[in-house]
Amino acid sequence: MVPALALADVLAARGHEVAFCGTERGMEKDLVPRAGYPFSLVRIRGFQRKLGMSTLRTMGSIPVAGVDAWKILRSYKPHCVVGVGAYASGPVVAEAAVRGIPAVAVEMDAHMGVTNRILSKLVDKVCLSFPRPDLEGAKYVYTGRPLRPAMLAATREQGLERFHLDGARQTLLVFGGSLGARTLNQAAMEAYASTATPFQILHVTGQREYASVAESLGRPGANPHYQAFPFLDDFPLALAAADAVVGRAGGSVAEVLARGVPSLLVPYPLAAGDHQTVNAKMVAAEGAALYVPDVQLDAGSLSAAVSRLLDPEVNKTMREAALRLARPDAADRIADVVVNLVAARAKRDND
């Protein structure tokens, strides 16, 4: 939802009206109105990987979602409809495309999800967050993944000051998403918590495991250069201060690339379609990251990878690769696609 809001902000700043739709169960129900945009509900359920009553309920919700999509399009009469990959966007984008309204699908991962695989046959343009050599032609545009402005505005100096870091030491940032990641937490604690390191560590543990991590760091002989947090509202400052990152391979990959930070990516093994593994392998193949499967991560493999990431020559090379791969202006690029489609449609209508 954050990338969608970043795109909305760019379009709104250019003078366009933006409205959202989504499900009652998604976080968009709260985030969108809070950001000041109109929000409409689409009554559709997500698909489960295994057959069962949930699948039948999802199938039953599709006609209802189709009615909602028709009502939304009739109400707003949009000049363009953009889907960001969530299943709720499927009925609205598909209905728009069938009715001849310019339509765009934005894929947030290196692996195209089910919704966008279907929509790619119908829409005018597909915006890709990662380069896909197998998806070429005029329909596909490598735009990158939209980012929050705060992610790019934060400076290293601000990050060092916020976390009371030594600018002469390298900084390792470890994080596993909003809920944390047990594998990453355990490996980092076993590797670095009980002995001093030549580099300093910022570890965002997630709320569930913060207490045990904090307890370990409070023991005699604990690493004095190790800070742990349950979560960070000012995460952009932590990333700005980092010389290397250890994290999952979801949406945060785009943020890490945009900051040019070398990373060790440990994909969440249960992610839908195993898309995090696809993300990690693609970034690693471009030389911007190292990749270790979740099952292979332990204190030893973590230490070895971090040593490589913090090696000055390796760090410099990987930083350059990350910046080559990054698209910090992704929201503007996608906005350009939308505006150009609308202009082309208006020109055809006037000819």
C-alpha positions as a Markdown table, in Angstrom:
| # | Residue | x | y | z |
|---|---|---|---|---|
| 1 | Met | 0.0 | 0.0 | 0.0 |
| 2 | Val | 2.9 | 2.4 | 0.7 |
| 3 | Pro | 4.1 | 2.2 | -3.0 |
| 4 | Ala | 0.5 | 2.9 | -4.2 |
| 5 | Leu | 0.3 | 6.0 | -1.9 |
| 6 | Ala | 3.6 | 7.2 | -3.2 |
| 7 | Leu | 2.3 | 7.0 | -6.7 |
| 8 | Ala | -0.9 | 8.7 | -5.7 |
| 9 | Asp | 1.0 | 11.6 | -4.2 |
| 10 | Val | 3.0 | 12.1 | -7.4 |
| 11 | Leu | -0.2 | 12.1 | -9.5 |
| 12 | Ala | -2.0 | 14.4 | -7.1 |
| 13 | Ala | 1.0 | 16.8 | -7.1 |
| 14 | Arg | 0.6 | 17.0 | -10.9 |
| 15 | Gly | -3.0 | 18.1 | -10.5 |
| 16 | His | -4.8 | 14.7 | -11.1 |
| 17 | Glu | -7.6 | 13.4 | -8.9 |
| 18 | Val | -6.9 | 10.1 | -7.3 |
| 19 | Ala | -9.2 | 7.6 | -5.6 |
| 20 | Phe | -8.6 | 4.1 | -4.2 |
| 21 | Cys | -10.5 | 0.8 | -3.9 |
| 22 | Gly | -9.6 | -2.2 | -1.8 |
| 23 | Thr | -11.0 | -4.8 | 0.6 |
| 24 | Glu | -12.4 | -4.4 | 4.1 |
| 25 | Arg | -9.7 | -6.7 | 5.5 |
| 26 | Gly | -6.7 | -4.9 | 4.0 |
| 27 | Met | -4.6 | -2.2 | 5.6 |
| 28 | Glu | -5.6 | 0.1 | 2.8 |
| 29 | Lys | -9.0 | 0.6 | 4.5 |
| 30 | Asp | -7.2 | 2.6 | 7.2 |
| 31 | Leu | -4.2 | 4.0 | 5.4 |
| 32 | Val | -5.9 | 5.5 | 2.4 |
| 33 | Pro | -8.5 | 7.7 | 4.2 |
| 34 | Arg | -5.7 | 8.7 | 6.6 |
| 35 | Ala | -3.7 | 9.9 | 3.6 |
| 36 | Gly | -6.7 | 12.0 | 2.4 |
| 37 | Tyr | -7.9 | 9.9 | -0.6 |
| 38 | Pro | -11.4 | 8.6 | -1.3 |
| 39 | Phe | -11.8 | 4.9 | -0.7 |
| 40 | Ser | -14.3 | 2.4 | -2.1 |
| 41 | Leu | -14.8 | -1.2 | -1.0 |
| 42 | Val | -14.5 | -4.2 | -3.3 |
| 43 | Arg | -16.1 | -7.3 | -1.8 |
| 44 | Ile | -13.7 | -10.0 | -2.9 |
| 45 | Arg | -11.8 | -12.7 | -0.9 |
| 46 | Gly | -8.2 | -13.8 | -1.5 |
| 47 | Phe | -7.3 | -17.1 | -3.0 |
| 48 | Gln | -5.8 | -19.8 | -0.8 |
| 49 | Arg | -3.1 | -22.2 | -2.0 |
| 50 | Lys | -5.1 | -25.3 | -1.2 |
| 51 | Leu | -8.7 | -26.2 | -2.3 |
| 52 | Gly | -11.4 | -26.0 | 0.3 |
| 53 | Met | -14.4 | -24.0 | 1.5 |
| 54 | Ser | -12.3 | -20.8 | 1.4 |
| 55 | Thr | -11.7 | -21.3 | -2.3 |
| 56 | Leu | -15.5 | -21.8 | -2.9 |
| 57 | Arg | -16.2 | -18.6 | -0.9 |
| 58 | Thr | -13.6 | -16.8 | -3.0 |
| 59 | Met | -15.2 | -18.0 | -6.2 |
| 60 | Gly | -18.6 | -16.9 | -4.9 |
| 61 | Ser | -17.3 | -13.4 | -4.2 |
| 62 | Ile | -16.2 | -12.8 | -7.7 |
| 63 | Pro | -19.6 | -11.9 | -9.2 |
| 64 | Val | -20.2 | -9.5 | -6.2 |
| 65 | Ala | -16.8 | -7.9 | -6.8 |
| 66 | Gly | -17.7 | -7.5 | -10.5 |
| 67 | Val | -20.8 | -5.5 | -9.4 |
| 68 | Asp | -18.7 | -3.4 | -7.1 |
| 69 | Ala | -16.2 | -2.7 | -9.9 |
| 70 | Trp | -19.0 | -1.7 | -12.3 |
| 71 | Lys | -20.4 | 0.7 | -9.6 |
| 72 | Ile | -17.0 | 2.2 | -8.9 |
| 73 | Leu | -16.2 | 2.9 | -12.5 |
| 74 | Arg | -19.6 | 4.3 | -13.1 |
| 75 | Ser | -19.2 | 6.6 | -10.1 |
| 76 | Tyr | -15.7 | 8.0 | -10.8 |
| 77 | Lys | -15.6 | 7.7 | -14.6 |
| 78 | Pro | -11.8 | 7.4 | -14.4 |
| 79 | His | -9.5 | 8.4 | -17.2 |
| 80 | Cys | -7.1 | 5.6 | -16.2 |
| 81 | Val | -7.2 | 2.6 | -13.7 |
| 82 | Val | -4.0 | 1.3 | -12.0 |
| 83 | Gly | -3.7 | -2.0 | -10.2 |
| 84 | Val | -0.8 | -2.7 | -7.8 |
| 85 | Gly | -1.0 | -6.5 | -7.8 |
| 86 | Ala | -3.4 | -7.1 | -4.9 |
| 87 | Tyr | -6.3 | -9.4 | -5.7 |
| 88 | Ala | -8.8 | -6.6 | -4.9 |
| 89 | Ser | -7.5 | -4.7 | -8.0 |
| 90 | Gly | -8.3 | -7.6 | -10.3 |
| 91 | Pro | -12.1 | -7.0 | -10.9 |
| 92 | Val | -11.7 | -3.2 | -11.2 |
| 93 | Val | -8.8 | -3.2 | -13.6 |
| 94 | Ala | -10.2 | -6.0 | -15.7 |
| 95 | Glu | -13.6 | -4.3 | -16.0 |
| 96 | Ala | -11.8 | -1.0 | -17.0 |
| 97 | Ala | -9.7 | -2.7 | -19.6 |
| 98 | Val | -12.7 | -4.5 | -21.1 |
| 99 | Arg | -14.6 | -1.2 | -21.3 |
| 100 | Gly | -11.7 | 0.4 | -23.1 |
| 101 | Ile | -10.5 | 2.6 | -20.2 |
| 102 | Pro | -6.7 | 2.9 | -20.2 |
| 103 | Ala | -5.4 | 0.4 | -17.6 |
| 104 | Val | -2.0 | -0.2 | -16.0 |
| 105 | Ala | -0.8 | -3.1 | -13.8 |
| 106 | Val | 2.1 | -2.5 | -11.5 |
| 107 | Glu | 4.1 | -5.6 | -10.4 |
| 108 | Met | 5.9 | -5.1 | -7.1 |
| 109 | Asp | 8.1 | -8.2 | -7.2 |
| 110 | Ala | 10.5 | -9.9 | -9.6 |
| 111 | His | 7.9 | -12.7 | -9.7 |
| 112 | Met | 4.6 | -11.7 | -11.3 |
| 113 | Gly | 1.7 | -12.6 | -9.1 |
| 114 | Val | -1.5 | -14.4 | -10.2 |
| 115 | Thr | -3.6 | -11.3 | -10.4 |
| 116 | Asn | -1.1 | -9.5 | -12.6 |
| 117 | Arg | -0.4 | -12.5 | -14.8 |
| 118 | Ile | -4.1 | -12.4 | -15.7 |
| 119 | Leu | -4.3 | -8.7 | -16.0 |
| 120 | Ser | -1.2 | -8.5 | -18.2 |
| 121 | Lys | -3.3 | -9.9 | -21.0 |
| 122 | Leu | -5.8 | -7.1 | -20.8 |
| 123 | Val | -4.1 | -3.9 | -19.7 |
| 124 | Asp | -2.3 | -1.3 | -21.9 |
| 125 | Lys | 0.9 | -1.3 | -19.8 |
| 126 | Val | 2.6 | -3.4 | -17.2 |
| 127 | Cys | 5.1 | -1.5 | -14.9 |
| 128 | Leu | 7.9 | -3.8 | -13.5 |
| 129 | Ser | 9.6 | -3.2 | -10.2 |
| 130 | Phe | 12.6 | -5.3 | -11.3 |
| 131 | Pro | 14.1 | -5.9 | -14.8 |
| 132 | Arg | 12.6 | -9.0 | -16.5 |
| 133 | Pro | 14.5 | -10.0 | -19.7 |
| 134 | Asp | 11.7 | -12.5 | -20.5 |
| 135 | Leu | 9.1 | -9.7 | -20.5 |
| 136 | Glu | 9.9 | -7.4 | -23.3 |
| 137 | Gly | 8.0 | -5.3 | -25.8 |
| 138 | Ala | 6.1 | -2.1 | -25.7 |
| 139 | Lys | 3.6 | -3.3 | -23.1 |
| 140 | Tyr | 6.3 | -3.8 | -20.4 |
| 141 | Val | 8.1 | -0.9 | -18.8 |
| 142 | Tyr | 10.8 | -1.2 | -16.1 |
| 143 | Thr | 9.9 | 1.6 | -13.8 |
| 144 | Gly | 11.1 | 0.3 | -10.4 |
| 145 | Arg | 9.0 | 0.2 | -7.2 |
| 146 | Pro | 7.6 | 3.5 | -5.8 |
| 147 | Leu | 9.2 | 4.6 | -2.6 |
| 148 | Arg | 8.3 | 7.0 | 0.3 |
| 149 | Pro | 10.0 | 10.4 | -0.1 |
| 150 | Ala | 11.3 | 10.1 | 3.4 |
| 151 | Met | 13.3 | 7.0 | 2.4 |
| 152 | Leu | 15.3 | 9.1 | -0.1 |
| 153 | Ala | 15.5 | 12.3 | 1.9 |
| 154 | Ala | 17.2 | 10.9 | 5.0 |
| 155 | Thr | 21.0 | 11.6 | 5.2 |
| 156 | Arg | 23.8 | 9.5 | 6.7 |
| 157 | Glu | 24.6 | 12.3 | 9.1 |
| 158 | Gln | 21.0 | 12.3 | 10.4 |
| 159 | Gly | 21.1 | 8.6 | 10.9 |
| 160 | Leu | 24.4 | 8.7 | 12.7 |
| 161 | Glu | 23.1 | 11.4 | 15.0 |
| 162 | Arg | 19.7 | 9.7 | 15.6 |
| 163 | Phe | 21.3 | 6.4 | 16.7 |
| 164 | His | 24.4 | 7.9 | 18.4 |
| 165 | Leu | 26.7 | 6.0 | 16.0 |
| 166 | Asp | 30.4 | 6.4 | 15.5 |
| 167 | Gly | 31.0 | 7.7 | 12.0 |
| 168 | Ala | 34.4 | 6.1 | 11.9 |
| 169 | Arg | 32.9 | 2.6 | 12.3 |
| 170 | Gln | 30.9 | 0.7 | 9.7 |
| 171 | Thr | 27.2 | 0.0 | 10.5 |
| 172 | Leu | 25.3 | -3.2 | 9.9 |
| 173 | Leu | 21.5 | -3.0 | 9.9 |
| 174 | Val | 19.5 | -6.2 | 10.5 |
| 175 | Phe | 15.7 | -6.3 | 10.1 |
| 176 | Gly | 13.0 | -8.8 | 9.1 |
| 177 | Gly | 9.9 | -6.8 | 8.3 |
| 178 | Ser | 7.2 | -5.4 | 10.6 |
| 179 | Leu | 6.9 | -8.7 | 12.6 |
| 180 | Gly | 10.6 | -9.5 | 12.6 |
| 181 | Ala | 12.2 | -12.7 | 11.4 |
| 182 | Arg | 13.1 | -15.4 | 13.9 |
| 183 | Thr | 15.8 | -16.9 | 11.7 |
| 184 | Leu | 17.6 | -13.6 | 11.2 |
| 185 | Asn | 17.2 | -12.7 | 14.9 |
| 186 | Gln | 18.7 | -15.9 | 16.2 |
| 187 | Ala | 21.6 | -15.9 | 13.7 |
| 188 | Ala | 22.5 | -12.3 | 14.5 |
| 189 | Met | 22.3 | -12.8 | 18.3 |
| 190 | Glu | 24.5 | -16.0 | 18.1 |
| 191 | Ala | 27.0 | -14.3 | 15.9 |
| 192 | Tyr | 27.4 | -10.9 | 17.5 |
| 193 | Ala | 25.6 | -10.4 | 20.8 |
| 194 | Ser | 28.1 | -11.7 | 23.3 |
| 195 | Thr | 31.4 | -10.2 | 21.9 |
| 196 | Ala | 32.5 | -6.8 | 20.8 |
| 197 | Thr | 32.6 | -6.3 | 17.0 |
| 198 | Pro | 34.7 | -3.8 | 15.0 |
| 199 | Phe | 31.4 | -2.6 | 13.4 |
| 200 | Gln | 28.2 | -1.3 | 15.1 |
| 201 | Ile | 24.8 | -3.0 | 14.7 |
| 202 | Leu | 21.3 | -1.8 | 14.5 |
| 203 | His | 18.9 | -4.7 | 14.9 |
| 204 | Val | 15.1 | -4.3 | 14.3 |
| 205 | Thr | 13.8 | -7.5 | 16.0 |
| 206 | Gly | 10.0 | -7.1 | 15.6 |
| 207 | Gln | 7.8 | -6.9 | 18.7 |
| 208 | Arg | 7.5 | -10.6 | 19.4 |
| 209 | Glu | 11.2 | -11.3 | 20.1 |
| 210 | Tyr | 12.5 | -7.9 | 21.3 |
| 211 | Ala | 12.3 | -8.8 | 25.0 |
| 212 | Ser | 14.6 | -11.8 | 24.7 |
| 213 | Val | 17.0 | -9.9 | 22.5 |
| 214 | Ala | 17.1 | -6.9 | 24.9 |
| 215 | Glu | 17.7 | -9.3 | 27.8 |
| 216 | Ser | 20.7 | -10.9 | 26.1 |
| 217 | Leu | 22.2 | -7.5 | 25.3 |
| 218 | Gly | 21.8 | -6.4 | 28.9 |
| 219 | Arg | 24.0 | -9.2 | 30.3 |
| 220 | Pro | 27.6 | -8.7 | 31.4 |
| 221 | Gly | 30.1 | -9.0 | 28.5 |
| 222 | Ala | 27.4 | -8.2 | 25.8 |
| 223 | Asn | 28.5 | -6.4 | 22.6 |
| 224 | Pro | 28.6 | -2.7 | 23.4 |
| 225 | His | 28.2 | -1.8 | 19.8 |
| 226 | Tyr | 24.9 | -3.6 | 19.4 |
| 227 | Gln | 21.5 | -1.8 | 19.6 |
| 228 | Ala | 18.1 | -3.5 | 19.3 |
| 229 | Phe | 14.7 | -2.0 | 18.7 |
| 230 | Pro | 11.2 | -3.7 | 18.4 |
| 231 | Phe | 10.4 | -1.4 | 15.5 |
| 232 | Leu | 11.4 | 1.9 | 14.1 |
| 233 | Asp | 9.1 | 4.7 | 12.9 |
| 234 | Asp | 12.2 | 6.4 | 11.6 |
| 235 | Phe | 13.5 | 3.4 | 9.7 |
| 236 | Pro | 14.7 | 5.6 | 6.8 |
| 237 | Leu | 17.3 | 7.1 | 9.1 |
| 238 | Ala | 18.6 | 3.6 | 10.1 |
| 239 | Leu | 18.9 | 2.6 | 6.4 |
| 240 | Ala | 20.7 | 5.9 | 5.6 |
| 241 | Ala | 23.3 | 5.2 | 8.3 |
| 242 | Ala | 23.9 | 1.6 | 7.2 |
| 243 | Asp | 27.0 | 0.3 | 5.3 |
| 244 | Ala | 25.4 | -3.2 | 4.9 |
| 245 | Val | 22.0 | -4.8 | 5.4 |
| 246 | Val | 20.7 | -8.2 | 6.4 |
| 247 | Gly | 17.0 | -8.6 | 5.7 |
| 248 | Arg | 14.2 | -10.4 | 3.9 |
| 249 | Ala | 13.7 | -10.0 | 0.2 |
| 250 | Gly | 10.2 | -8.4 | 0.0 |
| 251 | Gly | 9.3 | -4.8 | -0.7 |
| 252 | Ser | 12.2 | -3.5 | 1.3 |
| 253 | Val | 14.6 | -4.6 | -1.4 |
| 254 | Ala | 13.7 | -1.5 | -3.5 |
| 255 | Glu | 14.5 | 0.7 | -0.5 |
| 256 | Val | 17.8 | -0.9 | 0.1 |
| 257 | Leu | 18.7 | -0.6 | -3.6 |
| 258 | Ala | 17.7 | 3.0 | -3.8 |
| 259 | Arg | 20.0 | 3.8 | -0.9 |
| 260 | Gly | 22.8 | 1.9 | -2.6 |
| 261 | Val | 23.4 | -0.4 | 0.4 |
| 262 | Pro | 24.9 | -3.9 | -0.2 |
| 263 | Ser | 22.8 | -6.6 | 1.4 |
| 264 | Leu | 22.5 | -10.2 | 2.5 |
| 265 | Leu | 19.0 | -11.3 | 1.4 |
| 266 | Val | 17.3 | -14.2 | 3.3 |
| 267 | Pro | 13.9 | -14.8 | 1.6 |
| 268 | Tyr | 10.9 | -15.7 | 3.7 |
| 269 | Pro | 10.4 | -19.3 | 2.6 |
| 270 | Leu | 6.5 | -19.2 | 2.8 |
| 271 | Ala | 6.0 | -16.0 | 0.7 |
| 272 | Ala | 3.3 | -16.4 | -1.9 |
| 273 | Gly | 4.7 | -17.9 | -5.1 |
| 274 | Asp | 8.1 | -17.9 | -3.4 |
| 275 | His | 8.5 | -14.4 | -4.8 |
| 276 | Gln | 11.1 | -13.4 | -2.2 |
| 277 | Thr | 13.5 | -16.0 | -3.5 |
| 278 | Val | 13.0 | -14.7 | -7.1 |
| 279 | Asn | 13.7 | -11.2 | -5.8 |
| 280 | Ala | 16.8 | -12.2 | -4.0 |
| 281 | Lys | 18.3 | -14.3 | -6.8 |
| 282 | Met | 17.7 | -11.5 | -9.3 |
| 283 | Val | 19.4 | -8.8 | -7.1 |
| 284 | Ala | 22.3 | -11.2 | -6.3 |
| 285 | Ala | 22.7 | -12.0 | -10.0 |
| 286 | Glu | 23.1 | -8.3 | -10.7 |
| 287 | Gly | 25.9 | -8.1 | -8.1 |
| 288 | Ala | 24.0 | -5.9 | -5.6 |
| 289 | Ala | 23.4 | -8.5 | -2.9 |
| 290 | Leu | 24.3 | -11.9 | -1.5 |
| 291 | Tyr | 21.7 | -14.6 | -1.2 |
| 292 | Val | 21.3 | -17.3 | 1.5 |
| 293 | Pro | 18.2 | -19.5 | 1.8 |
| 294 | Asp | 16.4 | -19.2 | 5.2 |
| 295 | Val | 17.2 | -22.9 | 6.0 |
| 296 | Gln | 20.9 | -22.3 | 5.5 |
| 297 | Leu | 21.2 | -19.1 | 7.7 |
| 298 | Asp | 23.1 | -19.5 | 11.0 |
| 299 | Ala | 25.7 | -17.6 | 12.9 |
| 300 | Gly | 28.5 | -18.9 | 10.7 |
| 301 | Ser | 26.9 | -18.2 | 7.3 |
| 302 | Leu | 25.8 | -14.8 | 8.6 |
| 303 | Ser | 29.2 | -13.9 | 9.8 |
| 304 | Ala | 30.9 | -15.0 | 6.6 |
| 305 | Ala | 28.4 | -13.0 | 4.5 |
| 306 | Val | 28.7 | -9.8 | 6.6 |
| 307 | Ser | 32.5 | -10.0 | 6.4 |
| 308 | Arg | 32.2 | -9.9 | 2.6 |
| 309 | Leu | 29.7 | -7.1 | 2.6 |
| 310 | Leu | 31.8 | -4.9 | 4.8 |
| 311 | Asp | 35.1 | -5.5 | 2.9 |
| 312 | Pro | 35.8 | -2.1 | 1.5 |
| 313 | Glu | 36.4 | -3.2 | -2.1 |
| 314 | Val | 33.4 | -5.6 | -2.2 |
| 315 | Asn | 31.2 | -3.0 | -0.5 |
| 316 | Lys | 32.1 | -0.4 | -3.1 |
| 317 | Thr | 31.4 | -2.7 | -6.0 |
| 318 | Met | 28.1 | -3.9 | -4.6 |
| 319 | Arg | 27.0 | -0.3 | -3.8 |
| 320 | Glu | 27.6 | 0.7 | -7.4 |
| 321 | Ala | 25.6 | -2.4 | -8.6 |
| 322 | Ala | 22.8 | -1.5 | -6.3 |
| 323 | Leu | 22.6 | 2.1 | -7.5 |
| 324 | Arg | 22.6 | 0.8 | -11.2 |
| 325 | Leu | 19.7 | -1.4 | -10.4 |
| 326 | Ala | 17.7 | 1.1 | -8.4 |
| 327 | Arg | 14.9 | 3.3 | -9.6 |
| 328 | Pro | 14.5 | 6.0 | -6.9 |
| 329 | Asp | 12.2 | 7.9 | -9.3 |
| 330 | Ala | 9.9 | 5.0 | -9.8 |
| 331 | Ala | 6.7 | 6.8 | -8.7 |
| 332 | Asp | 7.4 | 9.5 | -11.3 |
| 333 | Arg | 8.1 | 6.9 | -14.0 |
| 334 | Ile | 4.8 | 5.1 | -13.4 |
| 335 | Ala | 3.0 | 8.5 | -13.3 |
| 336 | Asp | 4.5 | 9.2 | -16.7 |
| 337 | Val | 3.1 | 6.0 | -18.0 |
| 338 | Val | -0.4 | 6.8 | -16.7 |
| 339 | Val | -0.3 | 10.4 | -18.0 |
| 340 | Asn | 0.9 | 9.4 | -21.4 |
| 341 | Leu | -1.8 | 6.7 | -21.7 |
| 342 | Val | -4.5 | 9.3 | -20.8 |
| 343 | Ala | -3.1 | 11.8 | -23.3 |
| 344 | Ala | -2.9 | 9.2 | -26.1 |
| 345 | Arg | -6.6 | 8.2 | -25.4 |
| 346 | Ala | -7.7 | 11.9 | -25.4 |
| 347 | Lys | -5.9 | 12.4 | -28.7 |
| 348 | Arg | -7.6 | 9.4 | -30.3 |
| 349 | Asp | -11.0 | 10.6 | -29.1 |
| 350 | Asn | -10.4 | 14.0 | -30.5 |
| 351 | Asp | -9.2 | 12.9 | -33.9 |
